[in-house]
Amino acid sequence: MTDLRAHLRSLGPAWTHWTTLPLIAWPLYVVFGRGELRWEWIAFFFVVPAVAFIGPRTRTLYVGLFPIAVVPVIYDGMRVVKYLGITPERVHICDLRNGELSLFGVGSGAGRVTLQDYFLVHRSDVADLFFAIPYGTFIFVAIAFGVFLFTKSFAAIQRYGWTFLWLNVAGFLTYHIYPSAPPWYYHLTHSCLADLTAHASEGVHLANVDRIIGVSYFASFYGRSSDVFGAVPSLHVAYPALIVIEGWPFFRALGRAVSLLFWASMCCAAVYLDHHYVIDVLLGLVYTAVIYLACKGFLARLDRKRSRGAAADMGAAVASSGGGN
């Protein structure tokens, strides 16, 4: 017991250990309280305490990734307030589509269509599979990039982690302030009035990918979504944009090229796969830039304040030592 207490003290102040509680308690609630035997939450339950308590180095990784780990708990917990502020009349469907037609439509007159309309007709298995790659891997890439930053700069992983968290919070709030239907919803219902009982869908393209690979990966993933009317902004494009911004100083030529390709592919995939309008994509990029700059500025000011405090403490110690002589 003495060794355990000494080990915990070596990891940081006692209050920091309690930050793991919600990250451990939520998987238990999902599995036992809701009866959902989901592999990702089972893994979450074991990985979080392991990273947090194995040793000082893994504890530093935990501190860096903590804001990212909070996001799935918040997102999954949003089902409790799923309809907060949302009524059928408040959901933006046809007005958003008409804006897309006006700004980014193709063709003219009665034949003018959105890009999403166009790709529903002009699609292929090859394109479906290609654009499914960024959509199917973005969560894993976001976490892997966080681990990569851990090996480069703790300041960078802090910026990335906290920007990631507040970017998602801003997006989740927008879903309720400005509820909006994705293009697949309009194509499914052709209605300008929302049905709040509707379930999230993977869309025609990703359903085709599930058929090709013989696994209901995307149907299962999107079937558990708590936000049918959360198209604005597109957080799908926000994550790779953040990776490009934060990773650019640490990437070499190949890393920069791959990160840009992943970001560009995600932007195109969001439109091609019928999940977002171009408007959603652009707003997702704006959210990313604004929140990144805000978090970067705040963390920089906090770091300067800590540095001044440390310098003042050292000066006081030196003065005290000199007075003793």
C-alpha positions in Angstrom: 0.0 0.0 0.0 2.9 2.3 0.8 4.4 1.6 -2.6 1.1 2.3 -4.3 0.8 5.6 -2.6 4.3 6.5 -3.5 3.7 5.5 -7.1 0.5 7.7 -7.3 2.3 10.6 -5.8 5.0 10.3 -8.4 2.3 10.7 -11.1 1.1 14.0 -9.9 -1.3 15.7 -7.4 -4.0 13.5 -6.0 -6.8 15.5 -7.6 -5.5 14.7 -11.1 -6.2 11.0 -10.5 -9.9 11.7 -10.3 -9.9 13.0 -13.9 -10.0 9.4 -14.9 -13.3 8.7 -13.1 -15.7 9.9 -15.8 -13.7 8.2 -18.5 -13.9 4.9 -16.6 -17.5 5.3 -15.3 -19.1 6.1 -18.6 -18.1 2.8 -20.3 -19.4 0.9 -17.3 -22.7 2.8 -17.6 -22.9 2.0 -21.4 -22.2 -1.7 -20.9 -24.1 -2.4 -17.7 -26.6 0.5 -17.5 -27.7 0.5 -21.1 -26.8 -3.1 -21.9 -24.7 -2.2 -24.9 -21.8 -4.5 -25.3 -19.7 -2.2 -27.5 -16.1 -3.1 -28.1 -14.9 0.5 -28.2 -16.2 1.3 -24.7 -14.8 -2.0 -23.3 -11.4 -1.0 -24.7 -11.8 2.5 -23.4 -12.4 1.1 -19.9 -9.1 -0.8 -19.9 -6.9 1.6 -21.9 -7.6 4.8 -19.9 -6.5 3.6 -16.5 -3.5 1.8 -18.0 -2.2 4.9 -19.7 -3.0 7.1 -16.7 -1.4 5.0 -14.0 1.4 2.8 -15.5 4.2 5.3 -15.1 5.3 8.9 -15.4 5.8 8.7 -19.2 2.4 7.2 -19.9 0.9 9.7 -17.5 2.2 12.5 -19.6 0.6 10.9 -22.6 -2.7 10.7 -20.7 -2.5 14.4 -19.8 -1.9 15.2 -23.4 -4.7 13.0 -24.8 -7.2 13.7 -21.9 -9.2 16.4 -23.8 -9.5 14.1 -26.8 -10.7 11.2 -24.5 -13.4 13.5 -23.1 -15.0 14.0 -26.6 -16.6 10.6 -27.1 -18.0 10.7 -23.5 -19.6 14.1 -24.3 -20.8 12.9 -27.7 -22.3 9.7 -26.4 -23.9 11.5 -23.5 -25.6 14.0 -25.8 -28.3 11.5 -26.5 -29.8 12.6 -23.1 -30.3 16.1 -24.6 -30.9 14.9 -28.2 -33.9 17.1 -28.8 -33.0 20.1 -26.7 -33.9 23.2 -28.7 -34.8 21.1 -31.7 -38.3 21.1 -33.3 -39.3 20.0 -36.8 -39.8 23.6 -37.8 -36.4 24.7 -36.6 -34.4 22.1 -38.6 -32.8 23.7 -41.7 -33.4 21.4 -44.7 -34.7 23.1 -47.8 -33.3 26.6 -47.0 -29.8 25.0 -46.6 -30.2 23.0 -49.8 -31.3 26.1 -51.7 -28.3 28.0 -50.4 -26.1 25.2 -51.7 -27.8 25.2 -55.1 -27.3 29.0 -55.4 -23.7 29.0 -54.4 -22.3 25.7 -55.5 -24.8 24.1 -57.8 -24.0 22.7 -61.2 -26.0 23.2 -64.4 -28.5 26.0 -65.0 -32.2 26.7 -64.9 -34.5 23.7 -64.0 -31.6 21.4 -64.5 -29.4 22.9 -61.8 -28.5 20.4 -59.1 -26.2 20.2 -56.1 -23.0 18.3 -56.3 -24.5 15.7 -54.0 -27.4 15.2 -56.5 -24.8 14.9 -59.3 -22.8 12.3 -57.5 -25.8 10.2 -56.6 -26.3 9.7 -60.3 -22.6 9.7 -61.4 -21.1 7.3 -58.9 -18.8 4.3 -59.0 -17.7 1.5 -56.7 -14.1 2.7 -57.0 -15.0 6.2 -55.8 -17.2 4.9 -53.1 -14.4 2.8 -51.7 -11.8 5.5 -52.1 -13.8 8.2 -50.3 -14.8 5.7 -47.6 -11.2 5.5 -46.5 -11.0 8.9 -44.8 -14.5 8.5 -43.4 -13.7 5.1 -42.0 -10.4 6.0 -40.4 -10.6 9.6 -39.2 -11.0 8.7 -35.5 -8.1 6.4 -35.5 -5.9 8.9 -37.4 -6.9 11.7 -34.9 -5.7 9.5 -32.0 -2.6 8.2 -33.7 -1.6 11.8 -34.5 -2.0 12.7 -30.9 0.5 9.9 -30.0 2.8 11.2 -32.7 2.8 14.7 -31.2 3.5 13.2 -27.8 6.9 12.1 -29.2 7.6 15.6 -30.6 6.3 18.3 -28.2 4.1 18.3 -25.1 3.1 21.9 -25.9 1.9 20.8 -29.3 -0.1 17.9 -28.0 -1.8 20.2 -25.5 -2.7 22.6 -28.3 -4.0 19.8 -30.4 -5.9 18.1 -27.6 -7.6 21.2 -26.2 -8.4 22.6 -29.7 -9.9 19.2 -30.6 -12.1 19.3 -27.5 -13.4 22.8 -27.9 -13.9 22.3 -31.6 -16.2 19.4 -30.9 -18.0 21.3 -28.1 -18.6 24.3 -30.5 -19.9 21.9 -33.1 -22.2 20.1 -30.7 -23.6 23.4 -29.5 -24.2 24.5 -33.1 -26.2 21.3 -33.8 -28.7 22.5 -31.3 -28.6 26.2 -32.1 -28.7 25.7 -35.8 -30.0 22.1 -36.4 -29.5 21.2 -40.0 -30.2 18.1 -42.1 -27.5 16.4 -44.1 -28.1 16.0 -47.9 -28.7 12.3 -47.5 -31.8 13.1 -45.3 -33.3 15.3 -48.1 -32.6 12.6 -50.7 -34.2 10.0 -48.4 -37.4 12.0 -47.6 -37.7 14.8 -50.1 -39.3 16.7 -47.3 -38.7 20.2 -46.0 -40.1 19.3 -42.5 -37.9 17.2 -40.2 -39.0 14.0 -38.7 -37.4 13.9 -35.2 -37.8 10.1 -35.0 -35.6 9.6 -38.0 -32.4 7.5 -37.5 -29.0 8.5 -38.7 -28.0 6.8 -42.0 -24.6 6.0 -43.6 -26.1 7.1 -47.0 -26.2 5.3 -50.3 -22.5 5.4 -51.0 -21.3 4.0 -47.7 -24.1 1.4 -47.7 -22.6 0.3 -51.0 -19.2 0.0 -49.4 -20.6 -2.2 -46.6 -22.1 -4.4 -49.3 -18.8 -4.6 -51.2 -16.6 -5.5 -48.2 -19.3 -7.7 -46.6 -19.2 -5.9 -43.2 -21.8 -3.5 -41.9 -19.1 -1.2 -40.6 -20.6 2.2 -41.6 -24.2 1.1 -41.0 -23.2 0.2 -37.4 -21.1 3.3 -36.9 -23.7 5.8 -38.1 -26.6 3.8 -36.7 -25.4 4.7 -33.2 -25.2 8.5 -34.0 -27.2 10.8 -31.7 -27.1 13.7 -34.1 -29.2 13.2 -37.2 -29.5 17.0 -37.7 -25.9 18.0 -37.0 -24.6 18.7 -40.5 -23.3 22.2 -39.8 -20.4 22.5 -39.3 -18.7 19.5 -40.8 -16.4 18.1 -38.0 -15.2 15.4 -40.4 -13.2 18.0 -42.3 -12.2 19.8 -39.1 -10.1 16.9 -37.8 -7.7 16.5 -40.7 -7.5 20.3 -41.1 -6.3 20.5 -37.5 -3.8 17.7 -38.1 -2.3 19.7 -41.1 -2.1 22.9 -39.0 -0.5 21.4 -35.9 1.5 18.7 -37.6 3.1 20.9 -40.3 6.2 22.0 -38.3 6.9 18.3 -37.3 6.2 16.6 -40.6 8.8 16.1 -43.3 7.9 16.3 -47.0 6.2 13.0 -47.1 4.2 13.6 -44.0 3.0 17.0 -45.2 2.0 15.5 -48.5 0.1 12.7 -46.8 -1.7 15.0 -44.4 -2.7 17.3 -47.2 -4.0 14.4 -49.2 -6.0 13.1 -46.2 -7.5 16.5 -45.6 -8.4 17.1 -49.3 -9.8 13.6 -49.6 -12.0 14.2 -46.5 -13.3 17.5 -47.9 -14.2 15.8 -51.2 -15.6 12.7 -49.4 -17.9 14.8 -47.2 -19.6 16.1 -50.4 -19.4 13.0 -52.5 -20.7 10.6 -49.8 -23.8 12.8 -49.5 -23.1 13.7 -45.8 -22.4 17.4 -46.1 -22.9 20.4 -48.3 -20.0 22.5 -49.4 -21.3 25.1 -47.0 -20.9 22.7 -44.1 -17.3 21.9 -45.2 -16.3 25.6 -45.4 -17.9 26.3 -42.0 -16.0 23.3 -40.6 -12.7 24.8 -41.8 -13.6 28.3 -40.4 -14.5 26.7 -37.0 -11.1 24.9 -37.0 -9.1 28.1 -37.8 -10.9 30.3 -35.2 -10.8 27.8 -32.4 -7.2 26.8 -33.0 -6.0 30.4 -32.9 -8.1 31.0 -29.7 -6.7 27.9 -27.9 -3.1 28.6 -29.1 -3.3 32.2 -27.8 -4.8 31.1 -24.5 -2.3 28.4 -23.9 0.6 30.7 -24.8 -0.6 33.3 -22.3 -1.0 30.6 -19.7 2.6 29.4 -20.4 4.0 32.9 -20.1 2.1 33.4 -16.8 3.6 30.2 -15.5 7.1 31.2 -16.6 6.8 34.5 -14.9 5.6 32.8 -11.7 8.5 30.3 -11.8 11.0 33.1 -12.4 9.5 35.1 -9.5 9.7 32.1 -7.2 13.3 31.5 -8.2 14.2 35.1 -7.6 12.6 35.0 -4.2 14.5 31.9 -3.3 17.8 33.4 -4.4 17.0 36.6 -2.4 16.1 34.5 0.7 19.3 32.5 0.3 21.4 35.6 0.0 19.7 37.2 3.1 20.6 34.1 5.1 24.3 34.6 4.3 
